[in-house]
Amino acid sequence: MSAPPPRPSPSSPPSSSPPSDSSPASPAFWRSPLRGPRLTALLGVVLLAGITLLFVTGLLSYAAYNPDLAGGVNDKTPGKGLLGFYLFSWPTGPTWLYRLTQGLHVTVGIALVPVLLAKLWSVIPKLFTLPPARSLGHALERVSLLLLVGGALFEFVTGILNIQLEYVFPGSFYPLHFYGAWVFMGAFAVHVVLRAPRTVRALRERTDPAPEADDTGLVAARPDRPTVTRRGALGLVGAGSLLLFTTTAGQSLGGWWRRTALLAPHGGRDVDSGPNGFQINKTAAAVGIRDRDTGDDWRLTIEGGGRRVRLGRAELLALPQHTAALPIACVEGWSTGDQQWSGVRLRDLAALVGLGERPPGVLVESLQLHGAFRRAALRDNQVRDPSSLLALRVGGAELSADHGYPARIIVPAAPGVLQTKWVARLTFGEW
């Protein structure tokens, strides 16, 4: 009988075999000759600039909602704590301010999609690296990478769904996108700090290192024959971004350019002919407005300074009428051209209840039965602006039901959701 094989010494490390070439954890599995630290660094720099712009314009959009007014009636992110800071109190000029900042936010975000996908493709071997953590620093980097990739995909997916008016995700878009942005930006900041030295080094080098000298794990150990150069790959990514830009930006630019906004729900042409033929997000029927709610019995209630006034539409039309040429710009990135609105200045309505010299802000309440922003607050500077109106007509015609008949708010530079339609009550300064 032969002797049994010797047992391994207790002090000997257990044997382990490297992953096979058919496993994504094996460096030999990834064969593309395009991957390398330089390509990844170039894509990363573009994303660094683009995502920074998205973050700043996102903060500007949050400020534009006046989140601190009326006990946070405009703020849809309860419990935000220190995350709920805003950059400054939102001004009323220039009138196209929100149209610009939110148009940039949406259009640049869509144009970055090919860059983001290319960046994820360029680093996908790193997602399968084993062991998952070699040190505390490496573990921190891997966790930040997980949050970075997950956060980026979450923010872009929810943002694009919101832009397309397809609210298929659970819960309100506002808190989901708000908190998701902070998780993503935290991971993004950590990732930038950890990868900055390697990115700078890769950009300084003209070529990628040889596979045996590569410490990034991105250069293929056994690359396939290239079918396109790296410059060509970057050109394809850039062309994809340019295509998305040109088929989206027109919804914010307006005019002739709107015809090019093929990927935007409010692109192409106006929804109808006539003065009321410009875009809307929600119809009167969708929010429960009935004909009897806006008929001859409708009255606007104005309160403030301990006084109350109730006016019908004929009485509002008898007050001094003013005209303002203002666009409507929405969080989804679309905007109208300047419409000719006419009606009563908000500051004149404040004067009816004795608040004429320096009127305070106002809480606006709508007839709509459900939906976000049934109640919205405006700042005192918005009330005092001579272009801020309780609009009764547009383009010389009565407001249509879908545009807010019998009366709606129109304020320069404010997000569309603060341009309340079907107004029922104005409460000045007493919230």
C-alpha positions as CSV (number, residue, x, y, z in Angstrom):
1,M,0.0,0.0,0.0
2,S,1.4,3.4,-1.0
3,A,1.9,6.1,1.5
4,P,-0.7,8.9,1.7
5,P,0.3,12.2,0.2
6,P,1.9,14.6,2.7
7,R,-0.4,17.1,4.2
8,P,0.3,20.8,3.7
9,S,2.0,22.5,6.6
10,P,-0.4,24.5,8.8
11,S,1.8,27.6,8.1
12,S,1.6,27.2,4.3
13,P,-0.9,29.6,2.6
14,P,-3.8,27.8,0.9
15,S,-3.4,27.5,-2.8
16,S,-5.5,29.7,-5.1
17,S,-5.7,29.6,-8.9
18,P,-6.1,32.8,-10.9
19,P,-9.4,33.4,-12.6
20,S,-9.7,31.8,-16.0
21,D,-9.5,33.9,-19.2
22,S,-13.3,33.5,-19.6
23,S,-14.0,35.3,-16.3
24,P,-14.4,39.1,-16.2
25,A,-12.2,39.0,-13.1
26,S,-9.2,38.0,-15.3
27,P,-7.2,40.8,-17.0
28,A,-7.0,38.6,-20.1
29,F,-10.8,38.7,-20.5
30,W,-10.7,42.3,-21.6
31,R,-9.2,42.6,-25.1
32,S,-10.1,46.0,-26.4
33,P,-7.0,47.9,-27.5
34,L,-8.8,51.2,-26.9
35,R,-8.9,51.1,-23.1
36,G,-6.2,52.8,-21.3
37,P,-5.6,55.5,-18.7
38,R,-5.3,58.3,-21.2
39,L,-8.7,57.7,-22.8
40,T,-10.3,57.3,-19.4
41,A,-8.6,60.6,-18.2
42,L,-9.9,62.5,-21.2
43,L,-13.4,61.3,-20.7
44,G,-13.1,62.1,-17.0
45,V,-12.1,65.7,-17.6
46,V,-15.1,66.3,-19.8
47,L,-17.4,64.8,-17.2
48,L,-15.7,66.8,-14.4
49,A,-16.5,70.0,-16.3
50,G,-20.0,68.9,-17.3
51,I,-21.1,67.5,-14.0
52,T,-19.8,70.5,-12.1
53,L,-22.0,72.7,-14.4
54,L,-25.0,70.4,-13.8
55,F,-24.5,70.6,-10.0
56,V,-24.3,74.4,-10.0
57,T,-27.3,74.9,-12.2
58,G,-29.2,72.3,-10.1
59,L,-28.4,74.4,-7.0
60,L,-29.6,77.5,-8.9
61,S,-32.8,75.7,-9.8
62,Y,-33.4,74.9,-6.1
63,A,-32.9,78.5,-5.2
64,A,-35.3,79.6,-7.9
65,Y,-38.1,77.7,-6.1
66,N,-37.8,80.0,-3.0
67,P,-37.5,76.9,-0.7
68,D,-37.5,79.0,2.5
69,L,-40.9,80.8,2.0
70,A,-44.2,80.1,3.7
71,G,-42.9,77.3,5.9
72,G,-41.3,75.5,2.9
73,V,-44.5,75.4,0.8
74,N,-42.4,75.4,-2.3
75,D,-39.9,72.9,-1.0
76,K,-40.6,69.3,-1.9
77,T,-37.6,67.9,0.1
78,P,-38.7,67.7,3.8
79,G,-36.0,66.8,6.3
80,K,-33.2,68.1,4.1
81,G,-31.3,69.7,6.9
82,L,-28.0,71.3,5.9
83,L,-28.4,70.0,2.4
84,G,-31.2,72.5,1.9
85,F,-29.0,75.6,1.5
86,Y,-29.5,77.8,-1.5
87,L,-27.0,80.1,-3.3
88,F,-29.0,83.4,-3.0
89,S,-32.5,84.8,-3.0
90,W,-33.8,84.5,-6.5
91,P,-34.0,87.7,-8.6
92,T,-36.5,88.8,-11.2
93,G,-34.0,89.7,-13.8
94,P,-33.0,89.2,-16.4
95,T,-36.3,87.8,-17.4
96,W,-34.7,84.8,-19.2
97,L,-32.5,83.8,-16.2
98,Y,-34.3,80.5,-15.3
99,R,-34.8,79.8,-19.0
100,L,-31.0,79.9,-19.4
101,T,-29.9,78.1,-16.2
102,Q,-32.4,75.2,-16.5
103,G,-32.0,75.0,-20.2
104,L,-28.2,74.5,-19.6
105,H,-28.9,71.9,-16.9
106,V,-31.2,69.8,-19.1
107,T,-29.4,70.2,-22.4
108,V,-25.9,69.6,-21.1
109,G,-27.1,66.7,-19.0
110,I,-28.5,64.9,-22.1
111,A,-25.4,65.7,-24.2
112,L,-23.2,64.1,-21.5
113,V,-25.0,60.7,-21.8
114,P,-22.6,59.3,-24.5
115,V,-19.6,60.6,-22.5
116,L,-20.9,58.9,-19.3
117,L,-21.5,55.6,-21.1
118,A,-18.1,55.8,-22.7
119,K,-16.4,56.5,-19.4
120,L,-18.2,53.5,-17.8
121,W,-17.1,51.3,-20.7
122,S,-13.5,52.5,-20.3
123,V,-13.3,51.5,-16.7
124,I,-15.5,48.4,-16.6
125,P,-12.6,46.0,-16.0
126,K,-12.0,47.8,-12.6
127,L,-15.5,46.8,-11.5
128,F,-14.5,43.1,-11.6
129,T,-11.1,43.4,-9.9
130,L,-10.4,40.8,-7.3
131,P,-9.9,40.9,-4.4
132,P,-12.5,43.7,-4.0
133,A,-10.5,45.5,-1.3
134,R,-6.7,45.3,-0.8
135,S,-6.4,48.0,1.8
136,L,-8.5,50.6,3.6
137,G,-7.8,53.2,0.9
138,H,-8.6,50.8,-1.8
139,A,-11.9,49.8,0.0
140,L,-12.8,53.5,0.2
141,E,-12.1,53.9,-3.5
142,R,-14.3,50.9,-4.4
143,V,-17.2,52.1,-2.2
144,S,-17.0,55.6,-3.7
145,L,-16.9,54.0,-7.2
146,L,-20.0,52.0,-6.4
147,L,-21.9,55.1,-5.2
148,L,-20.5,57.0,-8.1
149,V,-21.7,54.6,-10.8
150,G,-25.0,53.9,-9.1
151,G,-25.6,57.6,-8.4
152,A,-24.7,58.7,-11.9
153,L,-27.1,56.2,-13.5
154,F,-29.8,57.1,-11.0
155,E,-29.5,60.8,-11.6
156,F,-29.4,60.6,-15.4
157,V,-32.2,58.1,-15.6
158,T,-34.6,60.0,-13.3
159,G,-33.7,63.3,-14.9
160,I,-34.3,62.0,-18.4
161,L,-37.6,60.4,-17.4
162,N,-38.7,63.7,-15.9
163,I,-37.7,65.6,-19.0
164,Q,-39.8,63.3,-21.1
165,L,-42.7,63.7,-18.8
166,E,-42.8,60.0,-18.1
167,Y,-43.1,59.8,-14.3
168,V,-42.7,56.0,-14.0
169,F,-40.4,56.0,-11.0
170,P,-42.0,55.6,-7.5
171,G,-42.4,58.7,-5.4
172,S,-42.0,62.4,-6.3
173,F,-39.2,63.4,-8.7
174,Y,-38.1,66.3,-6.5
175,P,-36.8,64.4,-3.4
176,L,-35.5,61.5,-5.4
177,H,-33.4,63.7,-7.7
178,F,-32.4,66.0,-4.8
179,Y,-31.1,63.4,-2.4
180,G,-29.7,61.3,-5.3
181,A,-27.7,64.3,-6.4
182,W,-26.1,64.7,-3.0
183,V,-25.1,61.1,-2.8
184,F,-23.7,61.2,-6.3
185,M,-21.8,64.4,-5.7
186,G,-20.3,63.2,-2.5
187,A,-19.0,60.1,-4.2
188,F,-17.9,62.2,-7.2
189,A,-15.9,64.5,-5.0
190,V,-14.1,61.6,-3.3
191,H,-13.4,60.0,-6.6
192,V,-12.0,63.2,-8.1
193,V,-9.6,63.7,-5.1
194,L,-8.4,60.1,-5.2
195,R,-7.9,59.9,-9.0
196,A,-6.6,63.4,-9.6
197,P,-2.9,62.5,-9.5
198,R,-3.3,59.6,-11.8
199,T,-5.5,61.6,-14.2
200,V,-2.9,64.4,-14.4
201,R,-0.1,61.8,-15.1
202,A,-2.2,60.1,-17.8
203,L,-2.9,63.4,-19.5
204,R,0.8,64.4,-19.5
205,E,1.8,61.1,-21.2
206,R,1.5,60.9,-25.0
207,T,0.8,57.2,-25.0
208,D,-0.4,54.5,-22.6
209,P,2.1,52.4,-20.8
210,A,2.8,48.8,-21.9
211,P,0.6,46.2,-20.3
212,E,3.3,44.9,-18.0
213,A,4.1,48.5,-16.8
214,D,0.4,49.5,-16.4
215,D,-0.7,50.0,-12.8
216,T,-4.2,51.1,-13.6
217,G,-5.6,47.7,-14.8
218,L,-7.0,49.3,-17.9
219,V,-4.5,48.4,-20.6
220,A,-5.4,45.0,-22.2
221,A,-2.8,42.3,-21.6
222,R,-3.6,40.6,-24.9
223,P,-5.3,43.3,-27.0
224,D,-7.3,42.4,-30.1
225,R,-6.6,44.0,-33.4
226,P,-8.1,47.5,-33.4
227,T,-11.0,48.4,-35.7
228,V,-11.0,52.1,-34.8
229,T,-8.4,54.4,-33.4
230,R,-8.8,56.0,-30.0
231,R,-9.2,59.4,-31.7
232,G,-12.0,57.9,-33.8
233,A,-13.7,56.5,-30.7
234,L,-13.6,60.0,-29.1
235,G,-15.0,61.4,-32.3
236,L,-17.9,59.0,-32.2
237,V,-18.6,59.9,-28.6
238,G,-18.4,63.6,-29.5
239,A,-20.7,63.1,-32.5
240,G,-23.2,61.4,-30.3
241,S,-23.2,64.2,-27.8
242,L,-23.5,66.8,-30.6
243,L,-26.5,64.9,-32.0
244,L,-28.3,64.8,-28.7
245,F,-27.5,68.5,-28.1
246,T,-28.9,69.6,-31.4
247,T,-32.1,67.5,-31.0
248,T,-32.7,68.9,-27.5
249,A,-31.5,72.4,-27.2
250,G,-34.2,73.9,-29.4
251,Q,-36.8,73.4,-26.7
252,S,-35.0,76.1,-24.6
253,L,-33.9,78.3,-27.5
254,G,-37.3,78.7,-29.0
255,G,-38.1,80.2,-32.3
256,W,-37.0,78.4,-35.4
257,W,-34.7,76.2,-33.3
258,R,-37.7,74.5,-31.6
259,R,-38.2,72.5,-34.8
260,T,-34.9,70.7,-34.1
261,A,-35.9,69.6,-30.6
262,L,-36.9,66.1,-31.8
263,L,-36.2,64.4,-28.5
264,A,-38.1,66.9,-26.4
265,P,-41.8,66.5,-25.5
266,H,-42.4,70.1,-26.2
267,G,-40.2,70.4,-29.3
268,G,-41.3,70.8,-32.9
269,R,-44.2,73.2,-33.1
270,D,-46.7,74.8,-30.9
271,V,-49.5,72.6,-29.6
272,D,-52.3,74.7,-31.3
273,S,-52.8,77.9,-33.3
274,G,-53.8,81.2,-31.8
275,P,-52.6,83.2,-28.8
276,N,-53.1,80.2,-26.4
277,G,-51.3,77.8,-28.7
278,F,-48.0,77.5,-26.7
279,Q,-46.9,74.6,-24.6
280,I,-48.3,73.4,-21.3
281,N,-47.5,70.6,-18.9
282,K,-50.9,69.9,-17.3
283,T,-54.4,70.5,-18.5
284,A,-57.3,71.8,-16.6
285,A,-59.0,68.4,-16.8
286,A,-55.9,66.6,-15.5
287,V,-55.9,68.6,-12.2
288,G,-59.7,68.5,-11.6
289,I,-60.7,71.9,-12.8
290,R,-64.4,71.9,-13.7
291,D,-66.4,74.5,-15.7
292,R,-68.4,75.5,-12.8
293,D,-65.2,76.3,-10.8
294,T,-64.2,79.0,-13.3
295,G,-67.7,80.3,-14.2
296,D,-69.4,83.6,-13.4
297,D,-69.4,82.7,-9.7
298,W,-65.6,82.6,-9.5
299,R,-64.1,85.1,-7.1
300,L,-60.5,85.9,-6.3
301,T,-59.9,86.4,-2.5
302,I,-57.2,88.8,-1.6
303,E,-56.0,88.9,2.1
304,G,-53.3,90.8,4.0
305,G,-52.8,93.5,6.5
306,G,-55.9,92.3,8.4
307,R,-58.1,93.0,5.4
308,R,-59.9,90.9,2.8
309,V,-61.2,91.8,-0.6
310,R,-63.1,89.5,-3.1
311,L,-63.2,90.4,-6.8
312,G,-64.8,88.8,-9.8
313,R,-63.2,88.7,-13.2
314,A,-65.1,91.8,-14.5
315,E,-63.9,93.8,-11.4
316,L,-60.3,92.7,-12.1
317,L,-60.6,93.8,-15.7
318,A,-61.9,97.2,-14.5
319,L,-58.7,97.7,-12.6
320,P,-55.6,99.3,-14.4
321,Q,-54.3,96.8,-16.9
322,H,-50.6,96.3,-17.6
323,T,-48.7,94.3,-20.2
324,A,-45.5,92.2,-19.9
325,A,-43.6,90.2,-22.4
326,L,-42.4,87.1,-20.5
327,P,-41.5,83.5,-21.2
328,I,-42.5,80.4,-19.3
329,A,-39.6,78.2,-18.4
330,C,-40.0,74.8,-16.7
331,V,-37.8,72.4,-14.7
332,E,-38.0,69.9,-17.6
333,G,-35.8,72.4,-19.7
334,W,-38.5,73.6,-22.1
335,S,-39.5,77.2,-22.4
336,T,-41.8,79.3,-24.5
337,G,-40.9,82.5,-26.3
338,D,-42.0,85.8,-24.8
339,Q,-45.8,85.9,-24.6
340,Q,-47.7,89.2,-24.3
341,W,-49.5,88.9,-21.0
342,S,-51.9,91.5,-19.7
343,G,-53.6,91.8,-16.3
344,V,-53.3,93.5,-12.9
345,R,-49.9,94.0,-11.2
346,L,-49.4,92.0,-8.1
347,R,-48.3,95.1,-6.2
348,D,-51.5,96.8,-7.2
349,L,-53.5,93.9,-5.7
350,A,-51.4,94.2,-2.5
351,A,-52.4,97.9,-2.4
352,L,-56.1,96.9,-2.3
353,V,-55.5,95.5,1.2
354,G,-53.4,98.4,2.4
355,L,-49.9,97.0,1.5
356,G,-49.1,99.3,-1.3
357,E,-45.8,101.0,-0.4
358,R,-43.5,98.0,0.1
359,P,-45.7,94.9,-0.4
360,P,-44.5,91.7,1.1
361,G,-44.4,88.2,-0.5
362,V,-47.5,86.4,-1.4
363,L,-48.9,82.9,-0.9
364,V,-50.8,81.9,-4.1
365,E,-53.5,79.2,-4.0
366,S,-55.0,77.5,-7.0
367,L,-58.4,75.9,-7.7
368,Q,-56.7,72.7,-8.8
369,L,-57.8,69.8,-6.6
370,H,-54.6,67.7,-6.7
371,G,-51.0,67.8,-7.8
372,A,-47.8,69.5,-6.7
373,F,-47.7,73.3,-6.2
374,R,-51.4,73.8,-5.6
375,R,-50.0,76.4,-3.2
376,A,-46.9,78.4,-4.0
377,A,-45.1,81.4,-2.4
378,L,-43.4,84.3,-4.2
379,R,-40.8,86.7,-2.7
380,D,-41.4,90.3,-2.0
381,N,-39.1,91.3,-4.8
382,Q,-41.2,89.2,-7.2
383,V,-44.4,90.9,-6.0
384,R,-42.9,94.4,-6.4
385,D,-41.6,93.8,-9.9
386,P,-43.7,95.8,-12.3
387,S,-43.8,92.9,-14.7
388,S,-45.3,90.5,-12.1
389,L,-49.0,90.1,-13.0
390,L,-52.2,88.4,-12.2
391,A,-52.6,87.7,-15.9
392,L,-56.2,87.7,-17.4
393,R,-55.3,87.7,-21.1
394,V,-52.5,86.5,-23.3
395,G,-51.7,87.7,-26.8
396,G,-54.8,89.9,-26.7
397,A,-57.1,86.9,-26.1
398,E,-58.7,85.5,-22.9
399,L,-56.7,82.8,-21.2
400,S,-57.8,79.3,-22.3
401,A,-58.8,76.9,-19.6
402,D,-55.5,75.0,-19.9
403,H,-53.5,78.2,-19.6
404,G,-55.2,79.1,-16.3
405,Y,-58.5,80.9,-17.0
406,P,-59.9,82.9,-15.2
407,A,-56.6,84.2,-13.8
408,R,-53.0,83.0,-13.5
409,I,-49.6,84.3,-12.1
410,I,-46.9,85.4,-14.4
411,V,-43.6,86.5,-12.8
412,P,-40.2,87.2,-14.6
413,A,-37.4,84.6,-14.3
414,A,-39.4,82.2,-12.1
415,P,-39.8,78.5,-12.7
416,G,-43.0,77.5,-14.5
417,V,-44.5,75.7,-11.4
418,L,-44.5,79.1,-9.6
419,Q,-46.6,80.6,-12.4
420,T,-49.7,79.3,-10.7
421,K,-52.8,78.8,-12.9
422,W,-56.5,78.9,-11.9
423,V,-55.8,81.3,-9.0
424,A,-58.3,81.4,-6.2
425,R,-56.6,83.2,-3.3
426,L,-53.7,85.6,-2.7
427,T,-52.5,86.0,0.9
428,F,-49.9,88.8,1.3
429,G,-47.4,88.5,4.1
430,E,-49.5,86.5,6.6
431,W,-48.5,82.8,6.3
